[in-house]
Amino acid sequence: MSNYKLIYFNVRGRAELSRLILSCANVPFEDYRIEHSDWPAIKQDMPFKQIPVLQVDGVNLLAQSNTIARYLARQHQLAGQNEWEQSQADMFIDCVYDLHAGMRPVAREKDPEKQQEIFDKVNEEMIQPHAKKIEEILIKNGSGFLVGNALTWADIAYYAYFTTPMMDRLGGQVLESHPHLKKLIQHVGDIPTIKKYIETRPVTSR
């Protein structure tokens, strides 16, 4: 088995999906978290002067958050059971990327009341329509999962999105009209290896 070191800041952010994939697969890894003050010292050593970066076996470096997560999902049987399922999972990952992008205006706002107002607008215009579509997909698929009949990194990605500190703070009711999606999020969070990671990960504001 490969030796993994995942390098990122001490927040969930763009590394959390990879952390969750590794935890789900019960694969040991070094969760190497740095402070922003430490970043200049290692920036030049990173492939594109950005993080997260996955170091494999102490030598090979892989950059770009979704590329890292996709690699780990494929290595540990969480990418889909065939090429079609893998492509479907990739599709959902791209959807989650769009959802995260839609939250940027919320994250940039510092005033609590205005932040809630912006979130409510994003929720109405983007999150709720998408969640409704995902609900329909889950009902049609019938397995409780987004792709095929088993857990994939797509399911884990939706869990990561709907359980961020910001979502917990601003969007407690976003899944109330989407019971199948809500059940999926709860299922992923109850996976013993993921639950263990969540209980022991550093508490961060984002």
C-alpha positions in Angstrom: 0.0 0.0 0.0 1.2 3.5 -0.8 2.3 5.9 1.8 0.3 9.1 1.7 1.0 12.6 3.0 -1.8 15.2 2.3 -0.5 18.7 2.6 -3.0 21.5 3.2 -4.0 24.4 5.5 -5.6 23.7 8.9 -9.1 24.0 7.5 -11.5 21.5 5.7 -11.5 23.4 2.4 -10.3 21.7 -0.7 -8.5 18.8 1.1 -11.5 17.6 3.0 -12.9 15.3 0.3 -9.6 13.5 0.0 -9.3 13.2 3.8 -12.8 11.7 3.9 -12.0 9.3 1.0 -8.9 8.0 2.8 -10.8 7.8 6.1 -13.7 5.9 4.5 -11.3 3.4 3.0 -9.5 3.1 6.3 -6.2 4.0 4.7 -3.6 5.5 7.0 -2.3 8.9 5.9 -0.4 11.8 7.2 -2.8 14.7 7.5 -0.1 17.4 7.3 -1.8 20.7 8.2 0.1 24.0 7.9 -0.6 27.5 9.2 -0.8 30.3 6.7 2.4 31.7 8.2 4.2 28.5 7.2 3.0 28.6 3.6 5.8 30.8 2.1 8.5 28.4 3.3 7.1 25.5 1.3 5.3 27.2 -1.6 8.2 26.9 -4.0 8.3 23.1 -3.5 4.7 22.6 -4.6 4.1 21.7 -8.2 2.0 24.7 -9.0 2.8 26.8 -5.9 -0.6 25.9 -4.4 -2.1 23.3 -2.1 -3.6 20.7 -1.5 -0.8 18.4 -2.6 -0.6 14.7 -2.2 2.8 13.2 -1.6 2.9 9.5 -2.5 5.6 7.3 -1.1 7.7 10.3 0.0 8.6 11.2 -3.6 5.7 11.8 -6.1 3.6 14.9 -5.8 0.1 15.3 -7.1 -1.7 18.6 -7.2 -5.3 19.9 -7.8 -7.9 18.9 -5.3 -10.3 17.0 -7.5 -7.4 15.2 -9.2 -6.1 14.1 -5.8 -9.5 12.9 -4.7 -10.2 11.1 -8.0 -6.9 9.3 -7.8 -7.5 8.2 -4.2 -11.1 7.1 -5.1 -9.8 5.0 -7.9 -7.0 3.5 -5.8 -9.4 2.5 -3.1 -12.5 1.3 -5.0 -14.7 4.4 -4.5 -14.7 5.7 -8.0 -17.4 3.5 -9.5 -17.5 -0.1 -10.6 -17.0 0.5 -14.4 -16.2 3.3 -16.7 -19.8 4.5 -17.0 -20.2 4.7 -13.2 -16.9 6.5 -13.0 -18.1 9.1 -15.5 -21.3 9.5 -13.6 -19.4 10.0 -10.3 -17.2 12.6 -12.1 -20.4 14.4 -13.3 -21.6 14.7 -9.7 -18.2 15.9 -8.5 -18.4 18.7 -11.1 -21.8 19.6 -9.8 -20.4 19.8 -6.2 -17.6 22.0 -7.5 -20.3 24.4 -8.9 -22.1 24.4 -5.6 -18.9 25.3 -3.8 -18.3 28.1 -6.3 -21.8 29.4 -5.6 -21.0 29.8 -1.9 -18.1 32.1 -2.5 -20.2 35.3 -2.2 -21.5 34.0 1.2 -18.0 33.3 2.4 -16.7 36.7 1.5 -19.4 38.5 3.4 -18.4 39.2 7.0 -21.6 40.8 8.4 -23.7 38.0 9.9 -27.0 39.4 8.9 -25.9 40.2 5.3 -24.2 36.8 5.1 -27.5 35.0 6.0 -29.3 37.1 3.4 -26.8 36.1 0.7 -27.0 32.5 1.7 -30.8 32.5 1.6 -30.6 33.8 -1.9 -28.0 31.2 -3.0 -30.1 28.5 -1.3 -33.3 29.5 -3.1 -31.7 30.1 -6.6 -29.0 27.3 -6.6 -29.0 24.8 -3.7 -32.7 24.0 -3.6 -33.1 23.4 -7.3 -30.0 21.2 -7.4 -31.0 19.3 -4.3 -34.5 18.7 -5.9 -32.8 17.2 -9.0 -30.5 15.0 -6.8 -33.5 13.8 -4.9 -35.1 12.7 -8.2 -31.9 10.9 -9.2 -31.7 9.1 -5.8 -35.3 8.0 -6.1 -34.8 6.8 -9.7 -31.6 4.9 -8.8 -33.3 3.2 -5.9 -30.1 2.0 -4.2 -29.7 4.9 -1.8 -26.6 6.0 -3.6 -26.0 8.4 -6.4 -24.2 6.0 -8.7 -24.9 2.3 -9.1 -25.5 0.2 -6.0 -22.5 1.2 -3.8 -20.9 4.2 -2.2 -18.7 6.3 -4.4 -16.7 9.5 -3.8 -19.6 11.4 -5.3 -21.7 10.5 -2.2 -18.8 11.5 0.0 -18.5 14.8 -1.9 -22.1 15.7 -1.2 -21.7 14.8 2.4 -18.7 17.2 2.6 -20.6 20.0 1.0 -23.7 19.7 3.2 -21.8 19.5 6.4 -19.4 22.4 6.2 -19.2 24.7 9.2 -20.8 27.5 7.1 -23.7 25.2 6.0 -24.2 24.1 9.6 -24.4 27.7 10.7 -26.5 29.2 7.9 -28.4 26.3 6.3 -29.8 24.0 8.9 -33.0 23.3 7.0 -31.7 23.0 3.5 -32.4 19.3 3.2 -35.8 19.2 4.9 -37.6 18.8 1.6 -35.2 16.2 0.3 -35.4 13.1 2.5 -33.5 10.8 0.2 -30.6 13.2 0.0 -30.7 13.9 3.7 -30.7 10.1 4.3 -27.6 9.7 2.1 -25.8 12.5 4.0 -26.6 10.8 7.3 -25.5 7.4 5.9 -22.1 8.7 4.9 -21.6 10.4 8.2 -22.4 7.2 10.0 -19.8 5.1 8.2 -17.7 3.9 11.1 -14.3 4.9 9.6 -15.6 8.4 8.6 -17.3 8.8 11.9 -14.0 8.1 13.7 -12.2 10.7 11.5 -14.9 13.3 12.2 -14.7 12.8 15.9 -10.9 13.2 15.9 -10.3 15.9 13.2 -9.2 19.4 14.3 -12.1 21.8 15.0 -11.9 24.6 12.5 -14.2 27.5 11.5 -14.2 26.5 7.8 
